[in-house]
């Protein structure tokens, strides 16, 4: 019950923040033919009877030869369809007409990962800001997180005290710091240098001690930066091009070796926002 009450307050606060900032709330499709992330890990939607494999229609090539693949032109949508992994593409289209917009709804990932950080279904907030730069995006993310956490601290004091008693005794102190302390900002190159220096003291303490330019930071790296190095939420920006999505803008100052991308790392969690 306590979790449900806190989730309710957080969801309302997310809408309140974006509405007061002039964003338009848009609803993007849950069923889509687009793989927005390009990873291919999507749940398929079909009305075909998969219990009767022999009855599935098979596609044919131009010469009429039967292929070893399903003919989805016979399916409900006439093409392969999936549960959405992101409303980003729809949000970008809306932003072209409306300016600043955001989506906030269920997304689905078919990643067969047995961790608390990889869910098959979750609600995701996705703002799209027209004519914005990375600094604007970081300011927006910081403002949003501070607003919703402060709202929860004020309106869910009893529930948070309950969590503190039975689950995480440092929770309220950590949430207070999120609200009151400015978020740190550090480039990826600087973050790698900090990690190099720390890991060199005792590599045996780390599950992934090999860190260099181009390394996709693991959770232990992210949490060390947020919890130990900066003791606050921290933005890491200007990531190497090869470890970020294809649509990230190349940075001119280094010939495109890095891209205009950032992640927000939060104590006790790790990565919470990416953009």
Residue pairs with C-beta under 8 A, 6 or more apart in sequence:
2 156
2 159
2 162
2 163
3 159
5 156
5 159
6 152
6 156
6 159
6 160
9 151
9 152
9 155
9 156
10 148
10 151
10 152
11 104
11 123
12 151
13 147
13 148
13 151
13 152
14 104
14 125
14 144
14 148
15 25
15 104
16 147
16 151
17 143
17 144
17 147
17 148
18 25
18 102
18 127
18 144
19 25
21 100
21 140
21 143
22 99
22 100
23 100
23 101
23 102
23 127
24 94
24 98
24 99
24 100
24 101
24 102
25 101
25 102
25 103
25 104
26 87
26 90
26 91
26 94
26 98
26 101
26 102
26 103
27 103
27 105
28 84
28 87
28 89
28 90
28 91
28 94
28 103
28 105
29 84
29 87
29 90
30 83
30 84
30 105
30 106
31 45
31 77
31 81
31 82
31 83
31 84
32 81
32 82
32 83
32 84
33 77
33 79
33 80
33 81
33 82
34 84
34 89
35 42
35 82
35 85
36 84
36 85
36 86
36 87
36 88
36 89
37 85
37 86
37 245
38 245
38 246
39 85
41 85
41 109
41 110
41 111
42 82
42 83
42 85
42 108
42 109
42 110
43 82
43 83
43 108
43 110
43 120
44 80
44 81
44 82
45 77
45 81
45 82
45 83
46 72
46 75
46 76
46 81
47 75
47 76
48 56
48 57
48 70
48 74
48 75
49 55
49 56
50 56
56 70
57 70
57 71
57 74
58 66
58 67
58 68
58 69
58 70
58 71
59 66
59 67
59 69
59 70
59 71
59 72
59 73
60 66
60 67
60 71
61 67
72 78
72 79
72 80
73 79
75 81
83 108
84 107
84 108
85 107
85 108
85 109
86 107
86 124
86 126
87 103
87 105
87 107
87 124
87 126
88 126
88 128
90 103
91 101
91 102
91 103
91 126
91 127
91 128
92 128
94 101
94 128
95 101
95 128
95 129
95 130
96 130
99 130
100 127
100 128
100 129
100 130
101 127
101 128
102 125
102 126
102 127
102 128
103 124
103 125
103 126
104 123
104 124
104 125
104 126
105 123
105 124
106 121
106 122
106 123
106 124
107 121
107 122
107 123
107 124
108 120
108 121
109 118
109 119
109 120
109 122
110 120
111 118
111 120
117 219
117 270
125 144
127 140
129 136
129 137
129 140
132 140
133 260
134 237
134 260
134 261
134 262
134 275
137 262
137 275
138 183
138 185
138 235
138 237
138 262
138 264
141 235
141 264
141 273
141 275
142 182
142 183
142 233
142 235
142 264
145 178
145 233
145 264
145 266
145 272
145 273
146 178
146 179
149 175
149 178
149 179
150 179
152 160
152 175
153 160
153 172
153 175
153 176
153 179
160 171
160 172
160 175
161 172
163 171
164 170
164 171
164 172
168 268
170 268
171 268
174 267
174 268
177 231
177 232
177 267
178 232
178 233
178 266
178 267
181 232
181 233
182 232
183 232
183 233
183 234
183 235
183 264
184 230
184 232
184 233
184 234
184 235
185 234
185 235
185 237
186 194
186 225
186 230
186 234
186 235
186 236
186 237
187 236
187 237
187 238
188 213
188 236
188 237
188 238
188 239
188 240
188 258
189 213
189 238
191 217
191 221
191 225
191 236
192 211
192 212
192 213
192 215
194 225
194 229
195 211
195 221
195 224
195 225
196 211
198 224
198 228
198 229
199 206
199 209
199 211
203 209
206 220
207 218
207 220
208 218
208 220
208 221
211 217
211 221
213 240
214 240
214 242
214 243
215 243
216 243
217 236
219 270
219 271
222 236
222 263
222 265
222 270
222 271
223 265
223 267
223 268
223 269
223 270
225 234
225 236
225 265
226 232
226 233
226 234
226 265
226 266
226 267
226 269
226 270
227 267
227 268
231 267
232 267
233 264
233 265
233 266
233 267
233 272
234 264
234 265
235 262
235 263
235 264
235 265
236 262
236 263
236 265
237 260
237 261
237 262
237 263
238 251
238 258
238 259
238 260
238 261
238 262
239 248
239 258
239 259
239 261
239 262
239 263
240 257
240 258
240 259
241 248
241 250
241 256
241 257
241 258
241 259
244 259
244 261
245 261
248 259
248 260
248 261
249 259
249 260
250 256
250 258
250 259
250 260
251 257
251 258
251 259
251 260
261 274
261 275
262 274
262 275
263 271
263 273
263 274
263 275
264 271
264 272
264 273
264 274
265 271
265 272
266 272
